[in-house]
Amino acid sequence: MDNYNKGKTYLSLLEDSLKKKNQILDQLLKLTQEQEELIKKENIDDDSFNKVIEEKEPLIGKVTELNIGFEKIYDRI
């Protein structure tokens, strides 16, 4: 594969990574807003609050993975 095609492939991978990251960040934003609403209530439902935290954990892990992968590809360019 020539350098031009490698560059196009790398850029495509970076773009896909950013799109995935954006989708995950949107999900995290919604969950954070849900957390905020739970905190605003007079009596916080601990189970609901903990459930939101549990839902956020793997998403944060995915963002971290995407960041690492992005950096690796970016370094190749």
N, CA, C and O atoms as CSV, one atom per row, in Angstrom:
chain,resi,resn,atom,element,x,y,z
A,1,MET,N,N,0.855,-1.173,0.000
A,1,MET,CA,C,0.000,0.000,0.000
A,1,MET,C,C,0.907,1.244,0.000
A,1,MET,O,O,1.840,1.337,0.797
A,2,ASP,N,N,0.626,2.181,-0.889
A,2,ASP,CA,C,1.459,3.386,-0.956
A,2,ASP,C,C,1.110,4.352,0.188
A,2,ASP,O,O,0.102,4.179,0.874
A,3,ASN,N,N,1.947,5.354,0.377
A,3,ASN,CA,C,1.778,6.297,1.495
A,3,ASN,C,C,0.455,7.051,1.421
A,3,ASN,O,O,-0.163,7.328,2.449
A,4,TYR,N,N,0.019,7.384,0.208
A,4,TYR,CA,C,-1.232,8.118,0.051
A,4,TYR,C,C,-2.406,7.297,0.588
A,4,TYR,O,O,-3.237,7.793,1.349
A,5,ASN,N,N,-2.451,6.036,0.174
A,5,ASN,CA,C,-3.547,5.164,0.629
A,5,ASN,C,C,-3.461,4.866,2.118
A,5,ASN,O,O,-4.484,4.757,2.794
A,6,LYS,N,N,-2.231,4.733,2.632
A,6,LYS,CA,C,-2.071,4.540,4.076
A,6,LYS,C,C,-2.604,5.760,4.816
A,6,LYS,O,O,-3.300,5.635,5.824
A,7,GLY,N,N,-2.270,6.937,4.306
A,7,GLY,CA,C,-2.730,8.174,4.937
A,7,GLY,C,C,-4.249,8.255,4.948
A,7,GLY,O,O,-4.854,8.627,5.953
A,8,LYS,N,N,-4.865,7.899,3.811
A,8,LYS,CA,C,-6.329,7.921,3.730
A,8,LYS,C,C,-6.936,6.923,4.713
A,8,LYS,O,O,-7.937,7.219,5.364
A,9,THR,N,N,-6.336,5.756,4.816
A,9,THR,CA,C,-6.824,4.735,5.733
A,9,THR,C,C,-6.713,5.213,7.177
A,9,THR,O,O,-7.649,5.069,7.964
A,10,TYR,N,N,-5.565,5.780,7.513
A,10,TYR,CA,C,-5.367,6.288,8.875
A,10,TYR,C,C,-6.367,7.398,9.195
A,10,TYR,O,O,-6.953,7.420,10.277
A,11,LEU,N,N,-6.557,8.304,8.262
A,11,LEU,CA,C,-7.512,9.390,8.487
A,11,LEU,C,C,-8.930,8.863,8.655
A,11,LEU,O,O,-9.700,9.376,9.467
A,12,SER,N,N,-9.264,7.848,7.892
A,12,SER,CA,C,-10.583,7.229,8.015
A,12,SER,C,C,-10.748,6.584,9.392
A,12,SER,O,O,-11.804,6.693,10.016
A,13,LEU,N,N,-9.705,5.918,9.851
A,13,LEU,CA,C,-9.746,5.299,11.179
A,13,LEU,C,C,-9.883,6.365,12.269
A,13,LEU,O,O,-10.635,6.182,13.227
A,14,LEU,N,N,-9.162,7.470,12.125
A,14,LEU,CA,C,-9.257,8.554,13.103
A,14,LEU,C,C,-10.662,9.142,13.125
A,14,LEU,O,O,-11.214,9.424,14.189
A,15,GLU,N,N,-11.230,9.323,11.941
A,15,GLU,CA,C,-12.589,9.865,11.849
A,15,GLU,C,C,-13.596,8.930,12.511
A,15,GLU,O,O,-14.465,9.378,13.259
A,16,ASP,N,N,-13.479,7.633,12.237
A,16,ASP,CA,C,-14.378,6.651,12.858
A,16,ASP,C,C,-14.240,6.665,14.376
A,16,ASP,O,O,-15.231,6.581,15.103
A,17,SER,N,N,-13.007,6.771,14.841
A,17,SER,CA,C,-12.759,6.813,16.276
A,17,SER,C,C,-13.425,8.034,16.907
A,17,SER,O,O,-14.033,7.932,17.972
A,18,LEU,N,N,-13.312,9.175,16.257
A,18,LEU,CA,C,-13.921,10.391,16.790
A,18,LEU,C,C,-15.447,10.314,16.787
A,18,LEU,O,O,-16.099,10.816,17.703
A,19,LYS,N,N,-16.008,9.691,15.764
A,19,LYS,CA,C,-17.464,9.524,15.714
A,19,LYS,C,C,-17.951,8.634,16.854
A,19,LYS,O,O,-18.951,8.936,17.506
A,20,LYS,N,N,-17.230,7.526,17.088
A,20,LYS,CA,C,-17.594,6.627,18.176
A,20,LYS,C,C,-17.470,7.340,19.520
A,20,LYS,O,O,-18.332,7.222,20.391
A,21,LYS,N,N,-16.371,8.084,19.663
A,21,LYS,CA,C,-16.162,8.817,20.912
A,21,LYS,C,C,-17.282,9.825,21.140
A,21,LYS,O,O,-17.764,9.973,22.263
A,22,ASN,N,N,-17.694,10.509,20.096
A,22,ASN,CA,C,-18.774,11.486,20.206
A,22,ASN,C,C,-20.075,10.826,20.651
A,22,ASN,O,O,-20.797,11.371,21.486
A,23,GLN,N,N,-20.373,9.660,20.096
A,23,GLN,CA,C,-21.589,8.935,20.489
A,23,GLN,C,C,-21.539,8.544,21.967
A,23,GLN,O,O,-22.528,8.667,22.690
A,24,ILE,N,N,-20.381,8.076,22.397
A,24,ILE,CA,C,-20.237,7.671,23.793
A,24,ILE,C,C,-20.327,8.879,24.708
A,24,ILE,O,O,-20.953,8.815,25.766
A,25,LEU,N,N,-19.704,9.981,24.308
A,25,LEU,CA,C,-19.775,11.194,25.123
A,25,LEU,C,C,-21.210,11.708,25.227
A,25,LEU,O,O,-21.606,12.238,26.265
A,26,ASP,N,N,-21.984,11.554,24.163
A,26,ASP,CA,C,-23.412,11.916,24.225
A,26,ASP,C,C,-24.144,11.060,25.262
A,26,ASP,O,O,-24.962,11.565,26.031
A,27,GLN,N,N,-23.841,9.772,25.271
A,27,GLN,CA,C,-24.452,8.869,26.256
A,27,GLN,C,C,-24.041,9.271,27.674
A,27,GLN,O,O,-24.863,9.285,28.591
A,28,LEU,N,N,-22.759,9.596,27.839
A,28,LEU,CA,C,-22.275,10.015,29.152
A,28,LEU,C,C,-22.937,11.308,29.600
A,28,LEU,O,O,-23.249,11.475,30.779
A,29,LEU,N,N,-23.150,12.216,28.669
A,29,LEU,CA,C,-23.813,13.473,29.002
A,29,LEU,C,C,-25.235,13.221,29.500
A,29,LEU,O,O,-25.663,13.814,30.490
A,30,LYS,N,N,-25.961,12.347,28.816
A,30,LYS,CA,C,-27.325,12.017,29.232
A,30,LYS,C,C,-27.345,11.386,30.621
A,30,LYS,O,O,-28.199,11.706,31.448
A,31,LEU,N,N,-26.397,10.488,30.866
A,31,LEU,CA,C,-26.331,9.842,32.174
A,31,LEU,C,C,-25.950,10.852,33.260
A,31,LEU,O,O,-26.457,10.785,34.380
A,32,THR,N,N,-25.073,11.769,32.932
A,32,THR,CA,C,-24.675,12.798,33.891
A,32,THR,C,C,-25.848,13.713,34.205
A,32,THR,O,O,-26.027,14.123,35.352
A,33,GLN,N,N,-26.644,14.033,33.199
A,33,GLN,CA,C,-27.840,14.847,33.425
A,33,GLN,C,C,-28.837,14.090,34.308
A,33,GLN,O,O,-29.498,14.676,35.166
A,34,GLU,N,N,-28.929,12.790,34.082
A,34,GLU,CA,C,-29.798,11.956,34.912
A,34,GLU,C,C,-29.303,11.963,36.365
A,34,GLU,O,O,-30.099,12.048,37.301
A,35,GLN,N,N,-27.991,11.873,36.536
A,35,GLN,CA,C,-27.406,11.943,37.873
A,35,GLN,C,C,-27.740,13.279,38.538
A,35,GLN,O,O,-28.094,13.334,39.715
A,36,GLU,N,N,-27.621,14.331,37.771
A,36,GLU,CA,C,-27.903,15.663,38.297
A,36,GLU,C,C,-29.342,15.759,38.799
A,36,GLU,O,O,-29.602,16.317,39.865
A,37,GLU,N,N,-30.268,15.211,38.021
A,37,GLU,CA,C,-31.672,15.226,38.434
A,37,GLU,C,C,-31.881,14.420,39.716
A,37,GLU,O,O,-32.663,14.810,40.583
A,38,LEU,N,N,-31.186,13.308,39.825
A,38,LEU,CA,C,-31.302,12.492,41.039
A,38,LEU,C,C,-30.771,13.253,42.251
A,38,LEU,O,O,-31.342,13.171,43.338
A,39,ILE,N,N,-29.695,13.983,42.066
A,39,ILE,CA,C,-29.090,14.735,43.166
A,39,ILE,C,C,-29.988,15.890,43.601
A,39,ILE,O,O,-30.018,16.243,44.780
A,40,LYS,N,N,-30.705,16.470,42.672
A,40,LYS,CA,C,-31.572,17.611,42.978
A,40,LYS,C,C,-32.778,17.217,43.836
A,40,LYS,O,O,-33.360,18.058,44.521
A,41,LYS,N,N,-33.140,15.959,43.794
A,41,LYS,CA,C,-34.301,15.505,44.565
A,41,LYS,C,C,-34.002,15.590,46.061
A,41,LYS,O,O,-32.860,15.476,46.506
A,42,GLU,N,N,-35.065,15.791,46.800
A,42,GLU,CA,C,-34.921,15.917,48.253
A,42,GLU,C,C,-34.356,14.636,48.864
A,42,GLU,O,O,-33.474,14.681,49.722
A,43,ASN,N,N,-34.866,13.517,48.420
A,43,ASN,CA,C,-34.379,12.219,48.892
A,43,ASN,C,C,-33.728,11.495,47.726
A,43,ASN,O,O,-34.403,11.070,46.789
A,44,ILE,N,N,-32.436,11.362,47.792
A,44,ILE,CA,C,-31.708,10.702,46.701
A,44,ILE,C,C,-31.955,9.201,46.771
A,44,ILE,O,O,-31.814,8.573,47.821
A,45,ASP,N,N,-32.325,8.650,45.633
A,45,ASP,CA,C,-32.497,7.203,45.511
A,45,ASP,C,C,-31.117,6.600,45.233
A,45,ASP,O,O,-30.610,6.650,44.113
A,46,ASP,N,N,-30.529,6.031,46.288
A,46,ASP,CA,C,-29.170,5.498,46.170
A,46,ASP,C,C,-29.055,4.430,45.087
A,46,ASP,O,O,-28.062,4.388,44.361
A,47,ASP,N,N,-30.052,3.578,44.976
A,47,ASP,CA,C,-29.993,2.508,43.983
A,47,ASP,C,C,-29.962,3.078,42.563
A,47,ASP,O,O,-29.184,2.626,41.723
A,48,SER,N,N,-30.805,4.062,42.304
A,48,SER,CA,C,-30.833,4.680,40.976
A,48,SER,C,C,-29.520,5.409,40.700
A,48,SER,O,O,-28.979,5.329,39.598
A,49,PHE,N,N,-29.022,6.108,41.688
A,49,PHE,CA,C,-27.773,6.846,41.529
A,49,PHE,C,C,-26.618,5.886,41.237
A,49,PHE,O,O,-25.812,6.126,40.338
A,50,ASN,N,N,-26.549,4.805,41.998
A,50,ASN,CA,C,-25.490,3.806,41.788
A,50,ASN,C,C,-25.623,3.117,40.439
A,50,ASN,O,O,-24.624,2.768,39.809
A,51,LYS,N,N,-26.859,2.924,40.000
A,51,LYS,CA,C,-27.086,2.305,38.685
A,51,LYS,C,C,-26.513,3.185,37.581
A,51,LYS,O,O,-25.886,2.689,36.645
A,52,VAL,N,N,-26.730,4.486,37.696
A,52,VAL,CA,C,-26.198,5.408,36.689
A,52,VAL,C,C,-24.672,5.357,36.690
A,52,VAL,O,O,-24.051,5.353,35.627
A,53,ILE,N,N,-24.076,5.320,37.860
A,53,ILE,CA,C,-22.612,5.231,37.956
A,53,ILE,C,C,-22.117,3.955,37.291
A,53,ILE,O,O,-21.124,3.972,36.562
A,54,GLU,N,N,-22.806,2.856,37.542
A,54,GLU,CA,C,-22.426,1.579,36.936
A,54,GLU,C,C,-22.545,1.621,35.417
A,54,GLU,O,O,-21.752,0.992,34.716
A,55,GLU,N,N,-23.516,2.345,34.909
A,55,GLU,CA,C,-23.690,2.472,33.459
A,55,GLU,C,C,-22.596,3.343,32.851
A,55,GLU,O,O,-22.194,3.137,31.706
A,56,LYS,N,N,-22.121,4.307,33.615
A,56,LYS,CA,C,-21.107,5.223,33.109
A,56,LYS,C,C,-19.711,4.586,33.052
A,56,LYS,O,O,-18.917,4.907,32.168
A,57,GLU,N,N,-19.421,3.697,33.982
A,57,GLU,CA,C,-18.080,3.123,34.089
A,57,GLU,C,C,-17.578,2.495,32.789
A,57,GLU,O,O,-16.481,2.834,32.343
A,58,PRO,N,N,-18.341,1.590,32.164
A,58,PRO,CA,C,-17.820,0.998,30.922
A,58,PRO,C,C,-17.701,2.015,29.787
A,58,PRO,O,O,-16.828,1.894,28.927
A,59,LEU,N,N,-18.577,3.011,29.788
A,59,LEU,CA,C,-18.500,4.037,28.748
A,59,LEU,C,C,-17.221,4.861,28.897
A,59,LEU,O,O,-16.571,5.198,27.908
A,60,ILE,N,N,-16.874,5.176,30.127
A,60,ILE,CA,C,-15.632,5.904,30.378
A,60,ILE,C,C,-14.439,5.056,29.940
A,60,ILE,O,O,-13.478,5.576,29.373
A,61,GLY,N,N,-14.504,3.764,30.202
A,61,GLY,CA,C,-13.449,2.854,29.752
A,61,GLY,C,C,-13.320,2.836,28.239
A,61,GLY,O,O,-12.209,2.789,27.711
A,62,LYS,N,N,-14.446,2.875,27.538
A,62,LYS,CA,C,-14.417,2.888,26.072
A,62,LYS,C,C,-13.795,4.177,25.549
A,62,LYS,O,O,-13.043,4.158,24.575
A,63,VAL,N,N,-14.109,5.295,26.197
A,63,VAL,CA,C,-13.509,6.571,25.780
A,63,VAL,C,C,-11.997,6.505,25.958
A,63,VAL,O,O,-11.244,6.963,25.099
A,64,THR,N,N,-11.565,5.944,27.057
A,64,THR,CA,C,-10.129,5.794,27.305
A,64,THR,C,C,-9.480,4.930,26.228
A,64,THR,O,O,-8.417,5.273,25.710
A,65,GLU,N,N,-10.114,3.817,25.893
A,65,GLU,CA,C,-9.597,2.934,24.844
A,65,GLU,C,C,-9.530,3.657,23.498
A,65,GLU,O,O,-8.542,3.542,22.773
A,66,LEU,N,N,-10.579,4.395,23.175
A,66,LEU,CA,C,-10.595,5.134,21.916
A,66,LEU,C,C,-9.493,6.185,21.897
A,66,LEU,O,O,-8.856,6.389,20.864
A,67,ASN,N,N,-9.262,6.847,23.012
A,67,ASN,CA,C,-8.193,7.842,23.085
A,67,ASN,C,C,-6.828,7.211,22.842
A,67,ASN,O,O,-6.004,7.760,22.109
A,68,ILE,N,N,-6.593,6.062,23.456
A,68,ILE,CA,C,-5.316,5.364,23.287
A,68,ILE,C,C,-5.139,4.940,21.830
A,68,ILE,O,O,-4.074,5.136,21.245
A,69,GLY,N,N,-6.187,4.358,21.252
A,69,GLY,CA,C,-6.123,3.937,19.849
A,69,GLY,C,C,-5.916,5.116,18.918
A,69,GLY,O,O,-5.148,5.030,17.961
A,70,PHE,N,N,-6.598,6.216,19.194
A,70,PHE,CA,C,-6.464,7.413,18.383
A,70,PHE,C,C,-5.019,7.900,18.411
A,70,PHE,O,O,-4.440,8.207,17.369
A,71,GLU,N,N,-4.442,7.968,19.604
A,71,GLU,CA,C,-3.064,8.441,19.743
A,71,GLU,C,C,-2.089,7.548,18.987
A,71,GLU,O,O,-1.153,8.043,18.360
A,72,LYS,N,N,-2.301,6.241,19.040
A,72,LYS,CA,C,-1.418,5.312,18.329
A,72,LYS,C,C,-1.470,5.540,16.825
A,72,LYS,O,O,-0.440,5.579,16.151
A,73,ILE,N,N,-2.676,5.688,16.316
A,73,ILE,CA,C,-2.825,5.923,14.865
A,73,ILE,C,C,-2.264,7.297,14.509
A,73,ILE,O,O,-1.567,7.438,13.504
A,74,TYR,N,N,-2.555,8.292,15.310
A,74,TYR,CA,C,-2.073,9.642,15.054
A,74,TYR,C,C,-0.541,9.676,15.010
A,74,TYR,O,O,0.046,10.365,14.176
A,75,ASP,N,N,0.091,8.935,15.906
A,75,ASP,CA,C,1.560,8.882,15.941
A,75,ASP,C,C,2.124,8.268,14.665
A,75,ASP,O,O,3.233,8.614,14.259
A,76,ARG,N,N,1.396,7.377,14.034
A,76,ARG,CA,C,1.863,6.764,12.779
A,76,ARG,C,C,1.847,7.741,11.619
A,76,ARG,O,O,2.638,7.636,10.682
A,77,ILE,N,N,0.931,8.691,11.703
A,77,ILE,CA,C,0.814,9.672,10.622
A,77,ILE,C,C,1.903,10.648,10.820
A,77,ILE,O,O,2.036,11.591,10.040
